[in-house]
Amino acid sequence: MPHYVDIRQCLDSPTPLGVLTPKTAFEYLASLTGASVDELKLVSSFLLSYPLAGLLKRIPDVKPYQKNLFIIGVSLFYLVGLFDLWAGIRTIFISSAGAYLIAKYVEGPFMPWLAFAFIMGHMSVSHIYRQFANTPWKVDITGAQMVLVMKLTGFCWNVEDGRQPQNELADFQRERAITELPGLLDYAGFVLFFPSLFAGPSFDFVDYRRWIETTMFDLPPGTDPKAAPRTRRQRRIPRSGTPATIKAMIGLTWIAAYLKFSSWYSTDIVLGDYYMRYGFLRRIWILEMLGFSTRMKYYGVWYLTEGACILSGIGYKGVDPKTGRVNWNRLQNVNPWGIESAQNTRAYLENWNMNTNHWLRNYMYLRVTPKGKKPGFRASLATFVTSALWHGFYPGYYLSFILAAFLQTIAKNFRRYIRPFFLTPDGQRPTPYKPYYDIVTYLVTQTAFCFTTAPFVLLSLQSSLLVWSRVYFYAIFGVAASMAFFASPAKMWLIRRLNARSQKTLKQQQQQQQSPREKVEHPLMGLPSDPAQELDDAVKEIREEVEARRKRGGSSAGVGMPKGQDLRAAVEEKMNSRKKT
């Protein structure tokens, strides 16, 4: 349990109250707020990053080495002076030095994968240590290491892209390619960027390099110089005090709300015997508020860290050509309104931990896919495994991931086969009944996710299953019923009804079914967008592999498409082989 201290202990201690040490001050604040000492230290580091980011911005642009030294010094103060994480410095050094050396000395296409295995393996050790320590209220290096994994794996891929012919790269790869390894001072500043050290947001090295060289603030060719954002004195970084302050105020509001709501809705309530005295709907409401109060903490933390990044200038994303206003959302990590008002799983997930979604898409999902092919089963499975391992090894994570994957499939089916009935036959305008559909899908999405994400808060298998059983596994039964419905003849009946409404609508529906991957809908948070489709992809890969072997071997006997139990065994073998890779 967190350690709290009474003010009388401070009065009775040898240290006079007027000269309280930082330690006793944090302990006293912990006794007033109910938060742990380390949680208060963490929030304090976020707030302290604001004036320090202001100082960082005032270091002359022509002296980037001074900015790097300042960044490194502040981060070392946070790690050692604030949290006494001497071992954390060693952990960061091992990961960052290992990634740099691998990028420098290993040649060939397997370099990023070797770096990925090293960095993820190193972080896994920290996850296991934290899980066995079982001190969730204590800040250790694991959170910072999770951010570092995204930065370092992206760095190694960017180095590999820099070694490839530029005409073979996608626009995103070409834009972020590193053709020459950075100096150690720039690299250390990138690794230890203090406004995002503990909780993100993550960013690529090219963003850091453009920020520290101030090329990030160049106006696009042909832009009227009068449209340039205002700056102070000789600095190129635009004024960012107002948007940073707004982010800070919103973040503090979320933190204050979390402290209040978490005292009303905590894990102790849903695990306690008194919980069962409430009616079923009241229990679901409490579960929903438990998830909401937990999200408040992340909203507050991510708003505070994003605000400090904005104040430093690295959150700059150009000038809106229509409004002339500066965009500061380069490192936006969460959209609370998008989550709390989500009517489907995709809207829910794409507004949560946005930078992790970008990392999984750009440095796993698209990297696993061979050139010239569309992402399929292999990409989805690799992304799912990566996301799961990145989060840690608590059983609750995996319960949430697996159930959420099936929720995605159900949401797709409803949007594809039910939603058109609430639109005009051409699919362009809502009918008078569309608001009712929106209300129902909103309630279903929110109640389904409060059930699904509960294990993410509870962590342990026993606690997760206990709470699920206390609400009668309602989301699991709903998933099973929906899957059975769309696997039954009812699906074809719906299609016939859609056909009866409009032939044009049917054609659009068929096009969506025949080429669902043309939009390249990458898995959000690593979750496969359609598990059933992924299984079909696995069978397709096996079929293509058999056909390729048949062509290479001519008409030799014994080569054919497996059937029945042999096909099932082949699919399982294929899926297991993907997990190993």
C-alpha positions in Angstrom: 0.0 0.0 0.0 1.2 3.6 -0.5 2.9 5.2 2.4 1.0 8.1 4.0 2.2 10.3 6.7 0.3 12.5 9.2 1.2 16.1 9.6 1.8 15.5 13.3 4.6 13.1 12.4 6.3 16.0 10.6 5.8 18.2 13.6 7.3 15.6 15.9 10.2 14.8 13.6 13.7 16.3 14.1 13.2 18.3 10.9 11.3 21.5 11.8 8.1 22.1 9.8 9.5 25.3 8.4 12.3 23.4 6.6 10.4 20.3 5.4 12.5 18.2 3.1 11.0 17.4 -0.4 10.4 13.8 0.9 8.3 14.8 3.9 6.5 17.4 1.7 5.4 14.8 -0.8 4.4 12.5 2.0 2.2 15.2 3.6 0.6 16.0 0.2 0.0 12.2 -0.2 -1.9 12.2 3.1 -4.1 15.0 1.9 -4.9 13.8 -1.6 -4.9 10.0 -1.2 -2.4 9.6 -4.0 0.9 7.8 -3.6 4.1 9.7 -3.1 5.5 8.6 -6.5 2.3 9.6 -8.3 2.7 13.1 -6.8 6.3 13.2 -7.8 5.4 12.2 -11.4 2.8 14.9 -11.7 5.3 17.4 -10.2 7.8 16.4 -12.9 5.2 17.1 -15.5 4.4 20.5 -14.1 8.1 21.3 -13.6 8.7 20.5 -17.2 6.7 23.7 -18.2 9.1 26.3 -16.8 12.1 24.1 -17.8 10.6 23.9 -21.4 10.3 27.6 -21.4 14.0 27.9 -20.5 14.9 25.3 -23.1 13.2 27.4 -25.8 15.2 30.4 -24.8 18.6 28.7 -25.4 19.9 30.3 -28.7 18.9 28.4 -31.8 22.4 28.6 -33.0 23.6 26.5 -30.1 21.9 23.2 -30.3 24.6 21.5 -28.2 23.5 23.6 -25.3 19.9 22.5 -25.8 21.0 18.8 -25.8 23.1 19.3 -22.6 20.1 21.0 -20.9 17.7 18.2 -21.9 20.1 15.5 -20.6 20.7 17.4 -17.4 17.0 17.8 -16.6 16.3 14.1 -17.3 19.1 13.0 -15.1 17.7 15.2 -12.3 14.3 13.6 -12.8 15.6 10.1 -12.7 18.1 10.4 -9.8 17.1 13.5 -7.9 13.4 13.0 -8.0 12.9 9.2 -8.1 16.4 7.8 -7.2 16.3 5.6 -10.3 20.0 4.9 -10.6 19.2 1.5 -12.0 16.8 3.3 -14.5 19.8 5.2 -15.9 21.5 1.8 -16.5 18.4 0.5 -18.2 18.0 3.4 -20.5 21.7 3.3 -21.4 21.6 -0.4 -22.2 18.6 -0.1 -24.5 19.8 3.1 -26.3 23.4 2.1 -26.6 22.5 -1.3 -27.9 20.1 0.2 -30.5 22.8 2.7 -31.6 25.5 0.0 -32.0 23.2 -2.4 -33.8 22.1 0.4 -36.2 25.8 1.4 -36.8 27.5 -2.0 -37.2 24.8 -4.4 -38.5 24.2 -4.3 -42.2 21.3 -5.9 -44.1 17.5 -6.1 -43.9 17.5 -8.0 -40.6 19.1 -5.1 -38.7 15.8 -3.5 -37.5 14.5 -6.9 -36.5 17.6 -7.7 -34.5 17.2 -4.3 -32.8 13.5 -4.9 -32.2 14.2 -8.3 -30.5 17.0 -6.8 -28.3 15.0 -3.7 -27.2 11.7 -5.6 -26.7 13.5 -8.4 -24.8 15.2 -5.9 -22.5 11.9 -4.2 -21.8 10.2 -7.6 -21.1 12.7 -8.1 -18.3 11.5 -4.9 -16.7 7.9 -5.9 -17.2 8.4 -9.2 -15.5 10.3 -7.6 -12.6 7.6 -5.0 -12.1 4.9 -7.7 -12.2 6.6 -9.8 -9.5 7.3 -6.7 -7.4 3.5 -6.0 -7.4 3.8 -2.3 -6.6 1.6 -0.5 -9.1 1.6 2.7 -7.1 5.4 3.0 -7.4 7.1 4.7 -10.4 9.9 2.7 -11.9 11.7 2.8 -15.2 9.2 0.6 -17.1 7.0 3.5 -18.3 9.9 5.4 -19.6 11.2 2.3 -21.2 7.9 1.7 -23.0 8.2 5.1 -24.6 11.9 4.4 -25.4 11.0 1.2 -27.2 8.8 3.1 -29.7 11.5 5.7 -30.3 14.4 3.3 -30.6 12.7 0.7 -32.9 11.5 3.6 -35.1 15.1 4.9 -35.1 16.5 1.7 -36.4 13.9 1.4 -39.1 14.6 5.0 -40.2 18.4 4.1 -40.4 17.6 1.1 -42.5 15.3 3.2 -44.8 18.2 5.6 -45.2 20.4 2.8 -46.7 17.8 1.9 -49.3 17.3 3.5 -52.7 15.0 6.4 -52.2 12.8 5.5 -55.2 11.9 2.2 -53.5 10.5 3.9 -50.3 7.0 5.0 -49.5 6.5 8.7 -48.8 6.5 8.1 -45.0 9.7 6.2 -45.2 11.4 8.7 -47.4 10.4 11.6 -45.1 11.8 9.9 -42.0 14.9 8.1 -43.4 18.2 8.7 -41.6 21.0 8.7 -44.2 23.7 9.5 -41.6 23.9 8.4 -38.0 23.5 11.3 -35.6 26.2 12.3 -33.2 26.1 10.9 -29.7 25.0 14.2 -28.2 22.0 14.6 -30.5 21.1 11.0 -30.0 21.3 11.3 -26.2 19.0 14.4 -26.3 16.5 12.5 -28.4 16.5 9.6 -26.0 16.3 11.7 -22.9 13.9 14.4 -24.1 12.5 15.4 -20.6 9.0 16.7 -21.4 8.1 13.2 -22.7 10.5 11.1 -20.7 8.1 9.1 -18.4 4.8 9.0 -20.3 5.5 10.1 -23.9 4.4 11.2 -26.4 6.8 9.3 -28.6 8.3 10.8 -31.8 10.8 9.9 -34.4 14.4 11.1 -34.5 13.7 13.2 -37.7 11.2 15.3 -35.7 13.8 15.9 -33.0 16.5 16.8 -35.5 14.2 19.2 -37.4 13.2 20.7 -34.0 16.7 21.2 -32.7 18.0 22.5 -36.1 14.8 24.7 -36.3 14.1 23.5 -39.9 10.7 22.3 -38.5 9.6 25.9 -38.6 10.5 26.6 -42.2 7.5 27.9 -44.3 6.4 25.7 -47.2 7.7 27.0 -50.6 5.4 29.7 -52.0 4.0 30.7 -48.7 3.6 34.4 -48.0 6.2 35.4 -45.4 3.5 37.5 -43.8 1.7 34.2 -42.9 4.6 33.2 -40.7 3.6 32.7 -37.0 4.8 35.2 -34.5 8.0 34.7 -32.7 9.9 36.5 -29.9 13.2 38.2 -30.6 15.6 36.1 -32.7 13.9 32.8 -32.0 12.4 30.7 -34.8 10.1 28.8 -32.5 6.7 30.4 -32.6 4.9 31.6 -29.5 3.4 28.6 -27.8 2.6 29.8 -24.3 -1.2 30.0 -24.8 -1.8 26.6 -26.3 0.6 25.0 -23.8 -1.2 26.7 -20.9 -4.6 25.5 -22.2 -3.3 21.9 -22.3 -1.9 22.3 -18.8 -5.2 23.5 -17.4 -7.2 20.8 -19.0 -4.7 18.2 -17.8 -4.8 19.4 -14.2 -8.6 19.4 -14.4 -8.5 15.7 -15.5 -6.1 14.9 -12.7 -8.3 16.6 -10.1 -11.3 14.8 -11.4 -9.4 11.5 -11.3 -8.5 12.0 -7.6 -12.1 12.7 -6.8 -13.7 10.0 -8.9 -11.2 7.3 -8.0 -12.2 7.7 -4.4 -15.8 6.9 -5.4 -15.1 4.2 -8.0 -12.1 2.0 -7.3 -11.2 -1.6 -7.8 -11.9 -2.3 -4.1 -15.6 -1.6 -4.8 -16.0 -4.1 -7.7 -14.0 -6.7 -5.8 -15.8 -6.2 -2.5 -18.8 -8.2 -1.3 -21.0 -5.1 -1.1 -20.9 -4.7 -4.9 -23.2 -7.7 -5.2 -25.9 -5.9 -3.2 -26.5 -3.5 -6.1 -28.8 -4.4 -9.0 -27.4 -5.5 -12.3 -27.7 -2.2 -14.1 -26.1 -0.4 -11.1 -23.2 -2.8 -11.2 -22.7 -2.1 -14.9 -22.8 1.7 -14.1 -20.1 1.3 -11.5 -18.0 -0.7 -13.9 -18.4 2.0 -16.5 -17.4 4.7 -13.9 -14.4 2.6 -12.8 -13.1 2.7 -16.4 -13.9 6.3 -16.8 -12.1 7.3 -13.7 -9.1 5.3 -14.8 -9.1 7.0 -18.2 -9.1 10.4 -16.4 -5.6 9.7 -15.1 -4.3 9.0 -18.6 -6.1 12.0 -20.1 -4.5 14.2 -17.5 -1.0 12.8 -17.9 -1.1 12.9 -21.7 -2.5 16.5 -21.7 0.2 17.7 -19.3 3.1 16.0 -21.3 1.8 17.2 -24.6 1.5 20.8 -23.2 5.2 20.7 -22.1 6.1 19.5 -25.6 4.1 22.3 -27.2 5.9 24.9 -25.0 9.3 23.5 -26.1 8.2 23.9 -29.7 8.4 20.3 -30.8 4.6 20.0 -30.9 4.5 22.4 -33.9 2.8 21.1 -37.0 2.7 24.0 -39.4 0.2 26.7 -40.2 -3.3 25.9 -41.3 -3.6 27.5 -44.8 -7.3 28.2 -44.4 -7.4 29.8 -41.0 -3.7 31.0 -40.7 -3.5 29.5 -37.2 -0.6 27.4 -36.0 -1.3 23.7 -35.5 0.2 22.3 -32.3 -1.1 18.8 -32.5 2.0 16.9 -33.9 2.3 14.9 -30.7 -1.4 14.6 -29.7 -1.8 11.3 -27.9 -5.5 11.2 -26.9 -8.9 12.7 -27.8 -11.2 12.3 -24.7 -14.3 13.4 -26.5 -13.7 11.0 -29.4 -13.5 8.1 -26.8 -16.4 9.1 -24.6 -18.7 9.7 -27.5 -17.6 6.7 -29.6 -20.4 4.8 -31.3 -18.1 1.9 -32.6 -14.9 0.2 -31.6 -12.8 1.8 -34.2 -13.7 5.3 -33.1 -13.0 4.3 -29.5 -9.6 2.9 -30.2 -8.3 5.3 -32.8 -8.6 8.2 -30.3 -6.7 6.4 -27.5 -2.9 6.3 -27.3 -2.6 7.7 -30.8 1.2 7.6 -31.0 1.3 4.0 -30.1 -1.2 3.3 -32.9 1.1 5.2 -35.3 4.1 3.2 -34.1 2.4 -0.2 -34.5 1.2 0.7 -38.0 4.4 2.3 -39.3 7.0 0.1 -37.7 5.3 -3.3 -37.4 2.1 -3.7 -39.5 3.5 -2.3 -42.7 7.0 -3.6 -42.1 6.0 -7.2 -41.9 4.2 -7.0 -45.3 6.3 -8.0 -48.3 6.8 -5.3 -50.9 4.1 -5.2 -53.5 1.5 -7.0 -51.3 -1.3 -5.8 -49.1 -1.1 -6.4 -45.3 -2.8 -9.6 -44.3 -2.8 -12.3 -41.7 1.0 -12.1 -41.0 0.9 -8.4 -40.5 -2.1 -8.5 -38.2 -0.8 -11.3 -36.0 2.7 -9.7 -35.7 1.1 -6.4 -34.7 -1.2 -8.0 -32.2 1.7 -9.9 -30.5 3.9 -6.8 -30.5 1.2 -4.7 -28.8 0.5 -7.4 -26.2 4.2 -7.8 -25.4 4.7 -4.0 -25.3 2.0 -3.6 -22.6 3.4 -6.4 -20.4 2.5 -9.8 -19.2 -0.5 -9.3 -16.8 -3.3 -11.7 -17.8 -5.8 -8.9 -17.7 -4.2 -7.3 -20.8 -4.7 -10.5 -22.8 -8.3 -10.9 -21.8 -9.0 -7.4 -22.9 -7.1 -7.8 -26.2 -8.8 -11.0 -27.2 -12.3 -9.8 -26.4 -11.8 -6.4 -28.1 -10.7 -8.2 -31.3 -14.1 -9.9 -31.5 -15.8 -6.6 -30.7 -14.1 -5.2 -33.8 -15.6 -8.0 -36.0 -19.1 -7.5 -34.6 -18.9 -3.7 -35.1 -17.9 -4.2 -38.7 -20.8 -6.5 -39.3 -23.3 -4.2 -37.8 -22.0 -1.3 -39.8 -22.0 -3.3 -43.0 -25.4 -5.1 -42.7 -27.5 -3.1 -40.2 -26.5 0.5 -40.4 -27.6 0.9 -44.1 -31.2 0.3 -43.0 -31.0 3.6 -41.2 -29.8 5.5 -44.2 -31.6 6.5 -47.4 -31.3 3.9 -50.2 -28.4 5.7 -51.8 -26.6 5.6 -48.5 -26.0 9.4 -48.5 -28.5 10.7 -45.9 -29.8 9.5 -42.5 -33.4 8.5 -42.1 -35.6 9.8 -39.2 -34.7 6.6 -37.3 -30.9 7.1 -37.6 -30.7 9.0 -34.2 -32.1 5.9 -32.5 -29.5 3.7 -34.1 -26.8 6.2 -32.9 -28.1 6.1 -29.4 -28.2 2.3 -29.3 -24.7 1.9 -30.8 -23.3 4.4 -28.4 -24.7 2.6 -25.4 -23.6 -0.8 -26.7 -20.1 0.4 -27.4 -19.6 2.1 -24.1 -21.1 -0.8 -22.0 -19.2 -3.4 -24.0 -15.9 -1.5 -23.5 -16.4 -1.0 -19.8 -16.7 -4.7 -19.5 -13.8 -5.4 -21.9 -11.3 -3.0 -20.4 -12.0 -4.0 -16.8 -9.2 -6.6 -16.8 -6.8 -3.8 -18.0 -7.5 -2.1 -14.7 -7.7 -5.2 -12.5 -4.7 -6.9 -14.1 -4.9 -10.3 -12.5 -6.8 -13.3 -14.0 -8.6 -14.1 -10.7 -9.9 -10.5 -10.2 -10.8 -10.1 -13.8 -12.9 -13.3 -14.0 -14.5 -12.5 -10.6 -15.7 -9.1 -11.8 -16.8 -10.4 -15.1 -18.8 -13.1 -13.4 -20.5 -10.5 -11.1 -22.0 -8.9 -14.2 -22.8 -12.3 -15.7 -20.3 -12.1 -18.6 -22.8 -10.0 -20.4 -20.4 -8.8 -23.1 -19.1 -12.3 -23.8 -22.7 -13.6 -24.3 -23.4 -10.6 -26.5 -20.3 -11.4 -28.6 -21.3 -15.0 -29.0 -24.9 -14.2 -29.9 -23.8 -11.6 -32.5 -21.2 -14.0 -34.0 -23.8 -16.7 -34.3 -26.3 -14.3 -35.8 -24.0 -13.2 -38.6 -22.8 -16.8 -39.2 -26.5 -17.9 -39.7 -28.8 -17.5 -42.7 -29.8 -14.2 -41.2 -26.8 -12.6 -42.9 -28.0 -13.5 -46.3 -31.5 -12.4 -45.4 -30.1 -9.0 -44.5 -28.3 -8.8 -47.8 -31.5 -9.6 -49.7 -33.3 -6.9 -47.8 -30.6 -4.4 -48.7 -30.9 -5.6 -52.3 -34.6 -5.0 -52.2 -34.1 -1.4 -51.0 -31.6 -0.4 -53.6 -29.5 -2.2 -56.2 -27.0 0.6 -55.9 -26.6 0.1 -52.2 -26.1 -3.6 -52.8 -23.3 -2.9 -55.3 -21.6 -0.6 -52.8 -22.0 -3.3 -50.1 -20.5 -6.0 -52.4 -17.5 -3.7 -53.2 -16.9 -3.2 -49.5 -17.0 -7.0 -49.0 -14.8 -7.8 -52.0 -12.0 -5.3 -51.2 -12.2 -4.5 -47.5 -8.4 -4.2 -47.4 -8.0 -1.6 -50.1 -8.3 1.0 -47.4 -5.5 -0.7 -45.5 -7.3 -0.5 -42.1 -4.4 -1.2 -39.8 -5.1 -2.8 -36.4 -5.7 -0.3 -33.7 -3.7 -1.0 -30.6 -2.5 -4.1 -32.4 -6.0 -5.7 -32.4 -6.9 -7.5 -35.6 -9.7 -5.6 -37.3 -11.4 -8.8 -38.4 -10.3 -12.2 -36.8 -12.4 -14.2 -39.2 -10.8 -12.5 -42.1 -7.4 -13.1 -40.6 -8.1 -16.8 -40.5 -9.2 -16.7 -44.1 -5.9 -15.0 -44.9 -4.0 -17.8 -43.2 -5.8 -20.4 -45.3 -5.1 -18.3 -48.4 -1.4 -18.1 -47.6 -1.2 -21.8 -47.2 -3.0 -22.3 -50.5 -0.6 -19.9 -52.3 2.4 -21.7 -50.7 1.1 -25.1 -51.9 0.5 -23.7 -55.4 4.0 -22.2 -55.5 5.5 -25.5 -54.5 3.5 -27.3 -57.1 4.7 -25.0 -59.8 8.3 -25.5 -58.7 8.0 -29.3 -58.5 6.0 -29.7 -61.7 3.4 -32.4 -61.5 5.0 -34.5 -58.8 2.6 -36.4 -56.6 2.0 -35.6 -53.0 1.6 -31.9 -53.4 -1.9 -30.6 -53.0 -4.2 -28.4 -50.9 -4.7 -30.1 -47.5 -8.3 -30.8 -46.5 -10.3 -31.5 -43.3 -8.1 -32.2 -40.3 -4.9 -31.7 -42.4 -6.0 -28.2 -43.3 -6.8 -27.4 -39.7 -3.3 -28.7 -38.6 -1.7 -26.6 -41.4 -3.5 -23.4 -40.3 -2.5 -24.0 -36.6 1.1 -24.6 -37.7 1.1 -21.4 -39.8 -0.3 -19.3 -37.0 2.2 -20.8 -34.5 5.1 -20.1 -36.9 3.9 -16.4 -37.2 3.9 -16.1 -33.5 7.5 -17.3 -33.3 8.6 -14.8 -35.9 
